[in-house]
Amino acid sequence: MLRDAVRSLAEAKIAPYAAAVDEEARFPQEALDALTANDLHAVHVPEEYGGGGADALATVIVIEEVARVCASSSLIPAVNKLGSLPVILSGSEELKKRYMTPLAKGDGMFSYCLSEPDAGSDAAGMKTKAVRDGDFWVLNGVKRWITNAGVSEYYTVMAVTDPSKRSKGISAFVVEKSDEGVSFGAPEKKLGIKGSPTREVYLDNVRIPADRMIGAEGTGFATAMKTLDHTRITIAAQALGIAQGALDYAKGYVKERKQFGKPIADFQGIQFMLADMAMKIEAARQLTYAAAAKSQRGDSDLTFQGAAAKCFASDVAMEVTTDAVQLLGGYGYTRDYPVERMMRDAKITQIYEGTNQVQRVVMARNLP
Ligand SMILES: Cc1cc2nc3c(=O)[nH]c(=O)nc-3n(C[C@H](O)[C@H](O)[C@H](O)COP(=O)(O)OP(=O)(O)OC[C@H]3O[C@@H](n4cnc5c(N)ncnc54)[C@H](O)[C@@H]3O)c2cc1C
């Protein structure tokens, strides 16, 4: 029922704008409005804070179905989970109430600020600092590649509080867009997910009350990594949705397009490509849903499974969307058809929340 409901909404209210959002590289406001009106913008927020209380699998299905028509729009529910999960996992009850309530209501989105210009895969090499000043912390630094920066009201920011301890000297904070000293860089000009704003976040002597720290001092990096164990599954869902969207489009096209006097769908070479695409998508789906169940239960092998789902599903998304372009021939290579957008959008799923090389490092360290 959830899948049917999200699919109908996505096809009616999000799909019609997907091409324009990509072409104009603009925020998908129509998608945010539609998702918020239907309480699908941050489904993971627990009911006690006014949220939908969706479990990990339900959240995956929402993201998958939105990504099937518009990958940029699927980053609304996905990044709301990424940004807010540190608070849900490690924040005080007071912090959860204060920030999960407006997120659930649709009064403010959440972003996640880990990466920096010189600290990507090696996130613990970050330079952003937080220095204690009485009942306040003062933050200085630059966060890079922040999804939905400028649009979100709230930002989970990881910063160094004790430089002598590397990852154990990093703490997490909630920073608000309206805090003095917060500003944003120009939107990055990207290959895909052009409707999702990616900007730098500048923190210039941002003075925030000490109770905005998420969890204890020095636990920020552990919280950031624990968060990714759960949210990599949402990127797998995004990849899965993009791949399914490309297969669905190609499946329809090959029945219509005629060459050599018959629909190209009649050629076995085409049928085998479609069979392989569907097979890979189904394998990615099973891995992703199983990982979501592990996320919900907090199973001890979640780190491996989350990395495996993200890595596998994103590689599948890249292969399937590339094949979808191939199935449309020259037409697939133009912006008159959606599969070239899907191919460009698929690429990012192999890069963010840890590149697929990093996923392999994570898997190798946590072999089942
Ligand atoms: C559109 C977009 C949105 C993003 N959104 C966010 C966000 O909201 N919040 C956030 O915090 N970050 C975000 N990121 C950052 C993203 O997570 C990083 O780009 C990613 O982790 C890689 O870091 P890097 O770009 O610095 O690449 P690098 O770390 O410099 O990597 C370069 C290459 O080296 C490889 N490499 C690095 N280390 C190893 C190793 N040990 N073994 C093998 N290969 C290795 C990488 O796989 C990659 O191929 C976003 C990025 C993009 C492009």
The ligand as an ORCA input file, in Angstrom:
! r2SCAN-3c Opt
* xyz 0 1
  C      26.757     15.774     -5.024
  C      27.443     15.459     -3.720
  C      26.718     15.525     -2.531
  C      27.347     15.250     -1.312
  N      26.641     15.418     -0.142
  C      27.314     15.365      1.050
  C      26.671     15.733      2.268
  O      25.463     16.071      2.290
  N      27.389     15.725      3.414
  C      28.703     15.387      3.431
  O      29.289     15.402      4.511
  N      29.349     15.016      2.299
  C      28.685     15.003      1.111
  N      29.341     14.668     -0.068
  C      30.759     14.313     -0.014
  C      31.048     12.895     -0.398
  O      30.664     12.008      0.630
  C      32.553     12.800     -0.754
  O      32.696     13.451     -2.000
  C      33.060     11.399     -0.801
  O      33.087     10.825      0.478
  C      34.472     11.313     -1.406
  O      35.331     12.256     -0.877
  P      36.217     13.173     -1.868
  O      35.273     13.765     -2.850
  O      37.043     14.081     -1.054
  O      37.138     12.144     -2.648
  P      38.554     11.559     -2.176
  O      38.451     11.059     -0.777
  O      39.603     12.570     -2.480
  O      38.702     10.315     -3.138
  C      39.243     10.403     -4.454
  C      39.374      8.985     -5.000
  O      40.276      8.234     -4.173
  C      39.657      7.043     -3.742
  N      40.135      6.669     -2.399
  C      40.259      7.467     -1.304
  N      40.706      6.749     -0.260
  C      40.865      5.476     -0.692
  C      41.301      4.246     -0.086
  N      41.620      4.187      1.207
  N      41.359      3.126     -0.860
  C      41.004      3.172     -2.173
  N      40.580      4.288     -2.783
  C      40.504      5.425     -2.065
  C      38.166      7.366     -3.727
  O      37.388      6.194     -3.784
  C      38.046      8.218     -4.968
  O      37.936      7.388     -6.112
  C      28.708     14.879     -1.294
  C      29.416     14.798     -2.499
  C      28.814     15.089     -3.690
  C      29.625     15.054     -4.968
*
